[in-house]
């Protein structure tokens, strides 16, 4: 008896409002976009049939300018898609506010280690057929008001679906919504099922059919981080028929369209981005089956050249299989110290080039470089300046490198940057503090690899995952971090780094976290760094072997393949 040949694997259409592919393509603002880029790179490495969909953002996120007082101003981060991307022929039309808006796509190709290619499609409305206002819809990442944002999300979700269809990518497709920005793609899927039916009447079977095609990853435990749009605005932008369909499918909550609830409603697989975040998400969205797949980073992208050379000599399989980084336990401490010293020299050269500040190679260098916003608390280190001066004078010298942008409308985040500048001025030569402006992928790689200690101080439990400490760990840089997000899983005290505070899920008082931070620096980390450099190097090595080998997107994408894209139950039915 002949067996049917196995059906071809589904294509994964990965939708994300931002994607970080390289510094010359400034279409990312922070961790969400970096994660998206790393996901697509690992899909290419693993040979996963995947395409990326995002917006072009012709004016980028923004270029950050900091004056001597730490006041941030912004200018557009202009770039020329024509220099990097390939324009595609199809143009599609979507309806926004009862008018036709034309969308085209540009293609970027990621080639994996095995030669497998993953295309990324950048959606663009800057076409002469569109009104001047519609042409701006794909200009700025996270710019404009709620009206502009909702129209952008129509372009991403519904325009992205139309572009994929025009490119012939519409059969056997799984749609992965990376955050809720693209959730309107589910409305396109539902509408395609209802074509030809009178009155767009749907059944629960129609909803289930859409669910079988959708995967949703939620990234924030902060309620304000979930896009919501007033119902009147939804009707204005989408039209009464589409708004009525959303309402009929129970996607209207408190007279608003919550994009997270829309994605939850139409996804068959839902996950948070760390084990603890998954637990928190279950509490935030009761009744939905929420799993957890902890984030990672693309190891080859984020490992500094000297450390990558070290791995190539001793663990040549690491690029193909990141889990081989476990064998870093057999690399000599001397060589690990040498590789890190080279990475540190590169960082100090960059600090000198950008700021004209000469930091010392022999001083414990702490790094903190993340999106500047209040819950990340970049100023927690400066809670007690007198104690810091005492630590630097009596226990051992410290220098700190900061980086990170605040959203142009985030006044709290901008105030945080000013407080870092104020602390730097107050500390002076007693403890040099440098803030590098215009943080991007290139600078992030240099900072993560070059510092001696990675500091992370989020207000618990508001860190969904975080990935900056993962990049540091790949380079043999241990973390000193609040036990939240990924660090709950990656932390082994005095082995991969150190904790700030305890493992409680409830928020701690800032004074308690600050006291814990100072105690670890004074009693453990500074004495170890200066008094027992070999012991500190062992912690570097453990960070690579335990954290670097696991917290990578190769492992993460493999989990998505197994649990979300091609689960066993589905394969058995096929």
RAFENPE-V5218 format. One record per run of one state. SS is the DSSP state (H for helix, E for strand, C for the rest). FROM is the first residue (numbers start at 1). TO is the last residue. Records with the same first field share a line. If there is no record, write none. Layout:
# RAFENPE-V5218
SS = FROM-TO  FROM-TO
This chain:
# RAFENPE-V5218
C = 1-10  17-30  47-49  56-62  67-71  76-80  85-85  97-98  112-116  125-131  136-145  167-172  179-179  183-184  195-197  201-203  212-213  218-222  226-227  239-239  249-251  254-255  266-268  273-274  285-289  293-296  298-298  303-304  315-315  319-321  331-332  356-363  370-373  377-379  383-384  396-397  404-410  431-432  437-440  451-452  457-467  475-477  483-486  491-492  494-496  501-509  532-532  549-551  566-567  574-574
E = 11-16  50-55  63-66  72-75  86-96  99-111  117-124  173-178  214-217  228-230  252-253  256-258  269-272  290-292  297-297  364-369  398-403  433-436  453-456  478-482  493-493  497-500  552-552
H = 31-46  81-84  132-135  146-166  180-182  185-194  198-200  204-211  223-225  231-238  240-248  259-265  275-284  299-302  305-314  316-318  322-330  333-355  374-376  380-382  385-395  411-430  441-450  468-474  487-490  510-531  533-548  553-565  568-573
